[in-house]
Amino acid sequence: MSVARAKTGFRSGADSQPSEHPARSDLHYPLHDRIITVTRCGRICFDGRKINLSAAFAGQNVGIKEIGEKIWLVSFMQYDLGFFDHECLRVECAPNPFEAKVLPMCPE
């Protein structure tokens, strides 16, 4: 180890071990219709279609629930990620659950 790295504690990418994040196979979605594991490239394979979600969810189980005619909700843990239908091949964002809910001011 070089003196500069010994003083700062910095480790280069070559020195560090890759961190592996195991899939959360223990996640269950009892209120959903299906549980699907996201592919390494971040897709959900659903009824012969490849729906783009995000590579950040690779290897993770997500819940799929039909909420309307051919409209599906995608959830991870307790969070609703978004929706897709049979025409769109990507997940559209769900409303932000952390968004500030501000009521309009009432004139006096």
C-alpha positions in Angstrom: 0.0 0.0 0.0 1.4 3.4 -0.9 2.1 6.1 1.7 -0.6 8.4 0.3 -3.3 5.7 0.6 -2.0 4.7 4.1 -2.5 8.2 5.4 -6.0 8.8 3.8 -7.3 5.3 4.1 -8.4 5.6 0.4 -8.7 2.4 -1.5 -8.7 2.3 -5.3 -11.3 0.2 -7.2 -8.6 -2.4 -7.9 -7.9 -2.8 -4.2 -11.5 -3.0 -3.0 -13.7 -6.1 -3.1 -16.9 -5.8 -5.1 -19.9 -5.6 -2.9 -22.7 -8.0 -3.7 -26.2 -7.3 -2.7 -28.2 -10.5 -2.4 -31.7 -10.6 -3.8 -34.5 -10.0 -1.4 -36.2 -13.4 -2.1 -37.9 -13.1 1.3 -40.2 -10.4 0.0 -43.8 -11.5 -0.3 -46.7 -9.7 -1.9 -49.9 -11.3 -0.7 -52.2 -8.6 -2.2 -50.6 -8.8 -5.7 -51.4 -11.2 -8.5 -47.8 -12.2 -9.3 -44.3 -12.0 -8.0 -41.7 -11.5 -10.7 -37.9 -11.4 -10.4 -36.4 -8.4 -12.3 -33.7 -9.5 -14.8 -30.1 -8.5 -14.7 -30.8 -5.8 -17.3 -33.7 -4.3 -15.2 -36.7 -5.8 -17.1 -39.8 -7.5 -16.0 -40.7 -10.5 -18.3 -44.5 -10.5 -18.3 -46.8 -12.4 -20.6 -44.1 -12.6 -23.3 -43.3 -8.9 -23.0 -40.2 -7.3 -21.7 -41.2 -4.3 -19.5 -38.3 -1.9 -18.7 -38.1 -1.0 -15.0 -34.6 -0.3 -13.8 -31.3 -2.2 -13.4 -31.3 -1.0 -9.8 -33.9 -3.7 -9.1 -31.9 -6.5 -10.8 -32.4 -9.8 -9.1 -35.1 -8.4 -6.8 -38.7 -9.6 -6.5 -41.4 -7.2 -7.3 -45.2 -7.5 -7.0 -47.5 -7.1 -10.0 -51.2 -6.4 -9.5 -53.8 -5.7 -12.1 -55.6 -2.5 -11.1 -57.6 -2.0 -14.3 -58.2 -3.6 -17.6 -54.7 -4.5 -18.8 -53.2 -1.9 -16.4 -50.7 -3.3 -13.9 -49.2 -1.8 -10.7 -45.5 -2.6 -9.9 -44.5 -2.6 -6.2 -41.3 -3.1 -4.4 -41.5 -3.8 -0.6 -44.3 -1.4 0.5 -43.7 1.1 -2.3 -45.7 1.4 -5.5 -43.1 2.1 -8.2 -45.4 2.7 -11.2 -47.8 1.3 -13.7 -47.6 -0.3 -17.2 -50.1 -1.5 -19.7 -50.0 -3.9 -22.6 -49.0 -1.2 -25.1 -46.3 0.6 -23.1 -43.1 -1.4 -22.5 -41.9 0.6 -19.6 -43.1 1.4 -16.1 -44.6 4.9 -15.7 -44.0 6.6 -12.3 -46.5 6.3 -9.5 -47.4 9.3 -7.4 -44.7 10.2 -4.9 -45.8 9.0 -1.4 -43.3 11.5 0.2 -44.6 14.5 -1.8 -45.8 17.4 0.4 -49.5 17.6 0.3 -50.4 21.3 0.4 -54.0 22.4 0.5 -55.0 25.6 -1.4 -55.4 28.7 0.7 -58.9 29.8 1.3 -59.6 33.6 0.8 -61.2 35.2 3.9 
